[in-house]
Amino acid sequence: MGSGLKPSSQGWRIRYDGDTRTVVDGPFTETRELIAGYTLIQVKSRAEAMEWARRFPNPAGRGRPAEIEVRPLYELDDFGLSPEIERMKQMALDGGNAA
């Protein structure tokens, strides 16, 4: 896929405590916890991503303490022009079938 997470300074966490949800902005110190799964959403803005994140169900189950982290992905347009970036863009247009 070629995507990568942007730094935690550009993300936030949603903390679940009972029925309360709290937003905490990054950056975050390194974590040694296991990432059990992920969800990708395509949105036009941080505000739209925040709306989705606030509605996301508690991954540990209702009423249990939990936390999710939301971070944007790097996109090819975040990098300068180069033959490698142009090749990745062409692969995306071709559905990943370019050699």
N, C-alpha and C positions, 0 to 999 in steps of 0.2 A: 504494500500500500504506500509506503514511503512517507507516512505522516509521523510527526513527533510532537510531544507535548511542549508547550511553551513553559517558561519558568513559573514556579509557584507564586512569584510576585505578581503575576498577571491573573491569578486565579482566586478562588474563595472556597470556603467550606461551609456546609450546612450541618449544624449540630442538632441532633434530635434528643430531646429530654422530655419524656412523656409526650404530651401533645404540643409542646413548644418547639419551635424551630428558630435557631439563631444563625445569622450570617456572620462569618468571620473572614475578613480579607487577608490574603497572603501578604508577604511571603511566609513560608513555613519552613521550619527546620527539617532536616532529613528525617524520614521515617523508616523504620525497619519492619513495618507491618506489611503483611501480604495483601496485594490487590487481588480480590476475589473475583472481580468482574468489572466490566465497563459498559457504558452506554454512550453512543455517539448521537448528538443531535445537531442539526444544521439550522442555525439561526442567523439573523442579520445584525444582531447587536448584543452587547453584554446585558442590557436590560431584558431583552427577550430570553436570553439564556437564564437569567436570574428568575424570571417568571416560571420557566420550566423546572428549574432546580427546586424552587419552593414547593412545587406540587408533587415532586418525586416522592414515592412512598418510602417509608423508613425501611432500610435494607435489613435491619435486625428484627423487625416486627414491631407492631404498634406498642407504644409505651416503653420500649426498651431504648437505652442509650445507644446512639450510633452517630456516625459521621460520614458524609460523602464529600469528595473534593471535586471541584469543577475547574477545569483548565482548558483554555483554547488550544487548538492544534496549529502548528506551523502550516502555512500553505505555500505553494511554490512561488506565489507572488511576493512572499516575505523575503526571498533571496534575490540577489542580483542576477543579471543575465549571465549565462554560461552555457556551453554546449550540453552539460549534464542536465541542467534545469530545463532546457528546451527539449531534450530527449524525454525527460519525465513528463513534461506537459503533453508531448505527442503520444506517449504511452497511455496517458489518462484519456485522451481523445479517442484512441484506438481501442479502449477497453482493456488495456494492459497487454495487448498482443504485439506491440512493436518489438523488434529485435534489438 
